[in-house]
Amino acid sequence: MKIFIDSANEKEILHWLRQGVVDGVTTNPSIMWKDGVYDLEGGAKRLCSLLGDRPVSVEVTSNSHEEMLSQARTFATWGRSIVVKIPVVNEFGESSLGVISELTGGGIRVNATAILSFNQAVLAAKAGATYVSIFAGRIADEGNDPTETIRNVRRWLDEWDYTASIIVGSVRTVMDIQNAALSGAHIITVPPPFFSKMIDHKYTRDTVRQFNRDAEKALQEIVLAQAAESVSNGKE
């Protein structure tokens, strides 16, 4: 399983890159604005430079499929690691599969986003999407089980040898991350505040504290034993 950090904050991203746990970045204009990035092109290029070959997802901002194509082609010039987020339908319910197919045919990697059902994921994969982004939190908001959707999509992809990877987004709790991982997600998008919750544990800290105290006592005993042995050898 891979982890994409859901952020445009370069300081946060660099920190977790150095921890060795970041495999890519997902953004959208709202995330960039929240993280103080007001120049989308400049911000995306800096992220590409920071991430190297790791994918950086940026999102189109139009209901028009022609405009989606135009924006996506522009975004793709910003760096070789750019992946373009295309909603599986626009806000009027009109299919964006043709956009996904055309961009993929032109060598542009697509992250098919805002997926809330098995059928949407299947169609996006068939249209050629590199990634299918399942919004787990929003599925749960509707009273459905996102883990079932993730498992079913993963099973279908594997059975039919599709290369699309499942990204699970709309993560609300650390437990959502665990459930997505155990359900077969290839990738999970993790907001920066969740990393510290994932790594820390009160009883781990308590255990390490006890280890250190025990080690200090043991070292003191070793020093005393060495001193006693030295005195004994001197008398001989």
N, C-alpha and C positions, 0 to 999 in steps of 0.2 A: 504494500500500500504506500502511496505517496501523499505528501502533505503540501498543499498550496496555501500560502498565507494570504488572507483576504485583506489587503492593505495597500496603500500607496506611501506609507510612512517609511522613508528610506532608513532612518535610524533603527526602527523596529525590525525591518526586514534584514538589515545587515547583522543585527544582534543574533537573530535566530538562524541566519545563514551560517554564522560562525559557530553556532551550536551543532550544525550538521543535520538539521531536520527539515529544511525548506527545499522543496523540489520545484517550486514555481510560484507565481503570483497571479491572483485574480483581482481585477479592479473594475470599477465603473465610474462614471462622472461624479456620482454622489460620494463614493469613497474618496476619490481624489480631492474633491472640495473639502470634505471633512478633515482630510489630512494636510490641508493647506497647499494643495497643488492646483494652481489656477491656469497653468499652461499645459493642456492635455498632451500635446505633442512633446514638449520638452520633458514633462514628467515621465511619459512612457519611454522616451529614449534613455533617460537616466536609469529607469528601472531595468531596461534591457542591458545596459552597460553593467549594472550591479549584478544581474542574474546570470550573465554569460549565456550559455546555451539553454538554460532553464526557461520554460514558456512563461510569457507574460500576456494575460488576457485583458483586452480592452473592448469596450462595448459600443455598439452603434446606438444612435439616439434618434431614430426616425421610424415612423410607421410605413413610410414609402419604401417599397422593395428596391426601387431604382436608387433611392438615396442610400439605402443600406449597402448596396453594391458599391456605390461611389465612395462612401465613407470607409468601407472595409478595404478597398484597394489602396486608399490613401494611408490608412493605418498600417497596412502591410509593408509600406516603404520605410517605416520608422525603425525597423530592426528585424533581423532574421528570426528572432524568438517570439515575435508577435503572433498571438492567436486572437481571432476576432470573435467576440460574443454576438451571436445572432439569436434573437428570440424565436422559438419554434413557430409561434404565430404572433402577429402584431395585435394591438389592443382591440382591433375590430374582429379578431378571430380568423384573419386571412393567413393562409399557410405561407411560411417563409422557407419551405423546403426547396423551392426553386432557387432561392438565393444561396442556400447552403450548398446545393449541388453545383451551381455555377462557380462559386468561389473555390470549392474543393477541386473542381476540374481545372481551375486556373492556378492551382498550387498554393492556395491560401488556406491555412488551417483554421477550422471553425470550431468554436465552442457553442454548441446548440444549447441555449439557456432557457430558463423559466419552464422547465419540464416538470409536470406534476402527475404524469400517468405513464403506464407501461407502453400504451399505444404511441404516445408522443415520442418516447425514447426510441422505440423500434423504427419509426418512420425517419427520425433524424439520423439514426445510424445508417439506414438504407440510402439516405440522401448523400451520405459521405462525410458526416460530421466526424471530426477527430475526437471530440469529447461530447458526451451528453450529460448536461448538468441537471441533476434531480434535486429539487428544492424540498428537502426533507421536512423542514419546519412548517412549510406551507401546506404540505400534504397532511401533516398531523393536525394543523389548524382546521382542516375540513373534516376531521373525525376519522381519517384513514390511517393505516399503518405504513409509514414510509419504508420500514425494513422489508416488508413483503414486496413492495415495488422494486426496491434495490435488488433483492434476491432474484426476482423473476427476470429483471432486465439482464442481470449478470449471467443467469443460466441461459437465456436466449442468445446473448452475444457469444458465449462459449460454444453452444451447440451448433451455431451456424457460422462460426469462425469469422465473425466481424471484428475488426480491429479497433473500433471505437472504445474509448475508456469512459467509465462512469465517474463523474465528479459529483460528490454530494455537497450541496451548499445549503444555505438557510439554516445553519447550525445555531441552536439556541442554548444548548447546555453541553457540558463535557460528556454526559451520557449519550447525547446524540452522536458524538464522534465515535464512541465505543460501539454503539449499535450499528452505525454505518460500516465501520471496519469489519465487524463480525458478519455483516450481511453481504460482504463481497465487493464493496466499493473499491475501485482502483485508486481513487484520489478523494481526499476530503479537504474542503476549504475551511481553514481555521482562522478566526479573528485573533489578533495578537493577544488580547487579555486571556484567552483560553490556554495558552501555552504554559503559563506559570501555574494554572490550576491543574494541568495535566501532569506536570513534573513534581509538584510539591505534595507532601503528605506529612501531617503532624507527627505520625508515629515513625516515619522514616527519619525525620529530624531528631526525634527522641532516641532512636536506635543509634544514629551516628554520634549523638552526644554521649551516649553510654559507651560506645566503642572508644571514643577519644579519652574518656575518663579512665576506662580500664587500661588503655594503652599507656597513659601517663603513669598509673600505678605500677604497671609491669616494668616500665623503663626505670622507675625509681628503685624497684626491687632488684633489677639487673645491676644497676650502679652499685647498690649496697653489697650485692653478692660478689661483684668484681673487686670491690674494696676489701671485703673480708678475705677473699682468696689471695689478694696481693699481700695482705698482712701475714696470713698464714705461710705463704711461700717465703716471706722475708725472715720469719723465725726459723725456718728450716735451714 
